[in-house]
Amino acid sequence: MFLALSYFGADQSQVQRYLTGRSIAQSKLSLLFNAVAKVPMQFFILLVGALVFVFYLFERPPLLFEQAALRQAQGAPGFSGIEARYHRAFDERRAAAGELIEQRRQGRAEAPGIERYRAAQQELDSARRQAGALVAPGFNDTNYIFLTFVTRYLPAGVVGLIIAAIFAAAMSTISAEINSLATVTVIDVYRRHVRPQATDRHYLVVSRLATAFWGAYAVVFAEFGRNLGSLIEAVNMVGSLFYGSLLGVFVLAFFFPRARGTAAFAGMLAGEAAIFACFLFTGISFLWYNVIGCLAAVGVGAAISRR
């Protein structure tokens, strides 16, 4: 919940849309549209993942989803033994899943079926890790699972629509994020601290250069990010390092009208310090960073504003 509040309520890519509305009514409508449209959309995205998971419970997936990596692994010694072990583990897991379904339908004890399923899943995961190690240490092809499902099992027309939708969504998201970064760079940094009295044409040129810089940065980060595993999880993890304290500043402004810039800035720094302390020294799940950062920012900001 805190992550969603941070993204849809406090993120620059969202806030700039509220601020550029022609009226307060339009800004409110934008917020309502986020709630009405994006919550069902997120549910549908997660539902697709769950359905693909269930599909691969009964349909054997490839040992490695990335085809180039699979071809590389097939040429390595010991691959045939790993593949045979993988097939046996999959057959065992499929049988365990079917048995568990029957136990649930008949109201019988599910514990034996669950244990059998978990043992088969562990064997399956072990075989996949061994195959991935033939390609590269720490190999991860999580992001190829859905693409493999699309290209193998869906008709050509549907594949084309999905690819077009992926490109459209990527272009929309990238344009919003890069535009936000360029705007902050020019307005909040360059114009305020470097050239406060320049012409509009000068700022336009600088904004284009900033856009090019952040675009190049995104490409470099994408090359690094492909090794982080699931992209959705990686994006949420990186965002959680900063979103909590950002949300805390907005909450502070809403519920503590006496708070000023100094209190908000101090609260944000305290929130970031708390988040990175949890990140570096604890095993707390990254989703809790948003809660911790928000509470720390509000607490410190409120304490300072009362002085």
Phi, psi and omega in degrees: 000315181294324177295317179295318177299321180295314184288312186276349181243334188234349181291145183300322181297334177270318184297321181296334176288322177294318185289335180267005175295148182291338181207169177297325180298319179294321178296318177296321179296323178297317177297316180295323179296322175302315182292318186284319188266319190278331177294311175298326179297316178297321177299317180295320179299314179293325178296320178301316178299318179295320180292321177296321177300313180295321179302315182282357170290330186242349176245123187293121176279164175295156179300319173233133184282331178280114189296321179297320178292323179297317178296322178295318181292327181297335179273358182270148177293141179091358183293319184299321178294320178295319180295318178297318177297321179296316180296318178296318180294322179294315179300321179293319180293320179297318178295321179294322178295317177296320178296320180295322178297316179295320178298320181289322179294321184271358179073020179275170180298133184263348186303315179298318179295321179295317180296318179296319180296315181297320179296318179294321179295320178297319178295320179296314180297321179297318178296320179293322178295320178296319178294319178296325179294337176291338180270306181195149176299133180071023182301138181216122180240032182305321185287356178263355185297307183293321179297321177296318178299316182297311185287335184268326194240348181260149179294159188302318181297319179293322177300317179298318179296319181294318178297318177297320179295321179297315179294319180296316179295319180296316180296319180296314181293315182297317181297319180294316183291316181293322177297320178297314180296318179294321179297313179297319181299315184283311187283312187273339182247299188292308183291328182281322189245343185250300182229081184288342186243023182282169181279165178297323179298320179297315180295327178296316179297316180296321180295324177292320177295320178295321178298316178297320180297311182291330174295317177295321178298319180297322179296315179297316180295325179296322177296323177285320186292339180296341180265006184269003182091218181301125184294322180298315179294320181295317179297316179294325179293313179296317179297324181294341177290341185233336188292325185299311180292327177295315176297323179300324178296318179293318178297320178300317180293325182288317190256352178229081185300336181284346182293137179242186186302319181298314179296319180295318180294317178296320178297320179296318177297319178295319178298316178295320178298318179295319181296311183290333173296317177294320182295320186273329192240359180228170177255023181296138178300144185297336179295333178285344179300325181295319178293312183297314180296320180295312181295321179295317180296315180294317182298311180292317179298318179294321180296318180290323183291341180275352181286000000 
